[in-house]
């Protein structure tokens, strides 16, 4: 006898809604000096995890700019690189948190269906990609509106914006379809741990061979 699955509302996996939130947070945080202090986390645990994932990408974007600054000193670049490692670890933790919350919510409904076809990309990974596309979208519009841009700059960035919007639309459609299939038992996903080693003093030889970690 085949298993029956009933679609029950869980956390809000809705690509259009997520894009709207990402774009709103991106615009707000660019107006404020410290994102974490300017925007309280939503009460819904999943929305909060999505926001913190986007905040990590927001911080990464601007920290990486510090490392690329041609006028930055060696010390400033080193500080930025270490900060990038810490933020990237937080970003990966937030992706896993999104997937963990979804799986915990699905479990009482006996979902994902263990016999369904496995989807290699998780919702958390797709939400991360949408987050990055939102940042690219914002900064591309910024370049289109740049008053001191050289000739042809606006046209190139309008073309870039069209590509970004097309890619974002495709990814949003894919996420929504994937989630619908999970909810009716046609697709499944697993929690894929990132298992990053570079920040772990027990796993990275550059760290565990350092004298201060051997004390």
N, C-alpha and C positions, 0 to 999 in steps of 0.2 A: 504494500500500500504506500502510495507516495505521501510525503509529508506536506501539510498545508501550512502556508504562512499568511498571516494577516498583517497588513500595513498598519502600524500604530505610531502615532506621533512621538518622536524622541527629540533630541537636541536639534536645533535648527540648521541642518545641512542644506543650505539654499544658496546657490552661487551668486545670484543677482543681489540678494540681501548682503552677502559677505562682501561683494565688490563695493556696494554702497557704503558699508561700514569702513572698509579699508580706505576708500577715497576720502571719507569724512575725517577719519583719524589722521590721515596723511596731511590734509589741509590744516587741521587744527594744530597738529604738532609742529608744523612749519611756522606757525604763528607764535608758538610758545617756546621758551628756552629749554625747559625740562619736561619731556613727554610724561614721565611717570608722575610728576607732580601736578600736571595740568589736566589729567583725565583719569577719573576714578574707574576702576575695573567694573564691568557690568556684574549684576547680581547673579546672572545665569553662569554656572561654572564653565560651560562650553564656550559661551561668548567671551568670558574672561580669558580663557586659554587662547582663543583666536586673537583677541586683542594683544595679549602678551607676545604671541608669535609675531604679529605684525610690528609691534614695538621693537622687538629684537632686530628684525630686518631693517627698520627705520634707523636704528642706532648703528647697525653695521654699515649701511650705505654711507653715512656721514663720517664714521670712524675710518673707513677705507679711503675717503677723500683726504683725510689728514695724512695718511701714509703716502699718498700720491703727490702731495704738495711739493713742488720743486724747490720751495724755499724752506722746507722743514729740515731741522737739524737731524743728525743721526740719532740723538737721544729721543727726539720727538717721534721719529719714525719707529724706533724700538718700542716706545711706550704705546703707540697706536697699534702696532702689530700684536702686542700682548693683550691689549684690550679687545682686539678683533677675535682672538682665540677664545677669550672668556665669553664674549657676546655670542659667538657662533655656537659655543657649547649650550648656551641658554636657548638659542634658536632651535637647536636639535631637540633639547628637552621639551620645548613647547610643542613641537610637532608630535612627539611621542605622547605628550599629555592629551592632545586632541584625539588621537587614535584610542588611547586608553579609556577616556571618558565615553567615547562612542561605543566601544566594545562592552564596557560595563553596562551601558544603557540597553544595548541589544541583547545581552545574555538572557534576561528573564523571558524574552520572546523566542529563545532558542535560535537566535541569529548571531552572526552570519550562519547560513546553512552550511554545515561541514562537508556536504557532498557537492556544493556548487563549485563552479569554475573559479579558480583563484585569480584575483586581480593583483598584479605585482606592485602597483602604486597605491598607497593608502590614501584615505581622505586627508590626513595630516600633510602628506607630501604635496598633494594638489592644492591645499589651502596655502602652503608655503609658496608655491609657484604663483598663485593669484596675488599674494602679498607683494612679491617682487615686481610683478607686472603693474600693480598699482603705483609703486614708487617710480617705475620707468615712465608710466603714463603722466604722472604729476610733473616730473622733471623735463619731459619732452615738451609739454605745454609751456613750461617755464622758458624753454629755449625758443619756442615759436614766438613768445611775447617779448623776447629780449630786445631792448631798444638799440643796443650797440652791436648787434650781430652783424657779421660780414655778409656780403652779397651771396644769395643762394642758401643761406643758413636756414631761413624760415621754411623755404620750399622743401629742403631735405628733411627737416623735422616734421613737416606735415605728412610727408610720405612715411616717415618712421612711425608717426602716430597712427596712421591708417593700419600699418602692419601690426602694431601693438594691440589695437582694438580688435582686429581680426583674430589674433592669437588668444586674446583674453576671452572673446566670445566662444571660440572653439573649446578652450579649457573649461569654461563655465558650463557649457553644454555637456561635456564629457563627465564632469563631476556630478551634475544633476542626474544624468542617466545612470551612472555607476551607483549612486546612492539609491535610486529607485529600484535598481536590480538587486541590491543588497536587501532592501526592505521586503522584497517579494521572494527572496530565497534563490535568486538566479546567479548571484555573484557573492564572493566572500573576500575578505582581506584579513591579514594577520598584523599583529603589532611587530614591526621590524625595528629592533633596537639599532641605533646608529653605532654604538660601541666605539666611540671616539677614543683614541689612545693618546693624542698629543697633550692633553691637559692632565693626564693621570700620572702622578709621580711614581706609581708602582709599575707602569707599563711603558713609559717613554724613557729610553736609555739616556737621552740628553738630560732628563730630570733626575732619574734615580742614581745616575753615576756622579751627580754633582755633590760636592762635599757636604753642603748644608742639609741634604736629604739623607746622608749616611750617618748623621749624628745620633 
